[in-house]
Structures are given as C-alpha cells and as structure tokens.
Amino acid sequence: MCHLMEKRISASSNDYGNGVTGDSSIAERWYRKSAEQRNPQAQNSLGDLYYNGEGIPVNCQQAHYWYQKAAEQGHRDYRDALNNLGETLLQGNGVPINVTEGADWIRKPAEPGYTRRAQKNLGDLFLEGSAIH
C-alpha cells in the first residue's frame, strides 16, 4: 500500500505544485500508475484531470471511466467520486444522459454527514422534478 500512496503523493505534488513546479502531465502519469493499482483517490483525481483538461486534453469519456472505477470500489471515503460519477451521468459528459443512474450515485454521498456538493445536486434534482424516488 505504501507504494500506492507514494505514487499518489508524487502525483498530487506535481498536480498542485507542492514542493515542485506544477506539471499536470507528470501528475497524470503518476495518478495513472496509482489508479491502475486500484487506488480510488488517484482514480478520482485522474478523472478530475481529464474532466477539467488540466495540462492534458479534456476527455469526458476518460473522466467518466475513472470516476466509475473509483466509485464502484464502494469506498464511502471517496464520496467525491460517487458525486462526480453521478454528475457525468446527469450531464451526459462522455456518456449518454441517465438521470436515474446519476441520481442513484449522487444519493450515496448526499446522505447525512457527506458532501454538501452532493446534497446540493440531489436537492437540485428534486427541485427540477428529475429525482427518482
């Protein structure tokens, strides 16, 4: 597990410029190494790089792929991945729009004690009448 965290820390340092000059292409390489070894935090971060096009071309399909890998591991600690996956499905970023599945993924981190962003997204779905009960 230590080598996974080492790769994740190296990626984060390059992504955010912590102690080094920020370089998203190097961050992408380290996130990928860690993500391929099933590190859900690295998978989510790699999805973020692709989603935002930070130093690499925007690729919504790759963003969705990595968000899904992280979310499917079932780690409650990686609720950002659950919300991110739900958002890609709701917005049709890289995949066909699927409101039902998107709402299901967003519901998980929106439970009490979880992310405010997910709670807001779920509230928006109810407000729009899009949420499936």
Rosetta blueprint (number, residue, H / E / L):
1 M L
2 C H
3 H H
4 L H
5 M H
6 E H
7 K H
8 R H
9 I H
10 S H
11 A H
12 S H
13 S H
14 N H
15 D H
16 Y H
17 G L
18 N L
19 G L
20 V L
21 T L
22 G L
23 D L
24 S H
25 S H
26 I H
27 A H
28 E H
29 R H
30 W H
31 Y H
32 R H
33 K H
34 S H
35 A H
36 E L
37 Q L
38 R L
39 N L
40 P H
41 Q H
42 A H
43 Q H
44 N H
45 S H
46 L H
47 G H
48 D H
49 L H
50 Y H
51 Y H
52 N H
53 G L
54 E L
55 G L
56 I L
57 P L
58 V L
59 N L
60 C H
61 Q H
62 Q H
63 A H
64 H H
65 Y H
66 W H
67 Y H
68 Q H
69 K H
70 A H
71 A H
72 E H
73 Q L
74 G L
75 H L
76 R H
77 D H
78 Y H
79 R H
80 D H
81 A H
82 L H
83 N H
84 N H
85 L H
86 G H
87 E H
88 T H
89 L H
90 L H
91 Q H
92 G L
93 N L
94 G L
95 V L
96 P L
97 I L
98 N L
99 V H
100 T H
101 E H
102 G H
103 A H
104 D H
105 W H
106 I H
107 R H
108 K H
109 P H
110 A H
111 E L
112 P L
113 G L
114 Y L
115 T L
116 R H
117 R H
118 A H
119 Q H
120 K H
121 N H
122 L H
123 G H
124 D H
125 L H
126 F H
127 L H
128 E H
129 G L
130 S L
131 A L
132 I L
133 H L
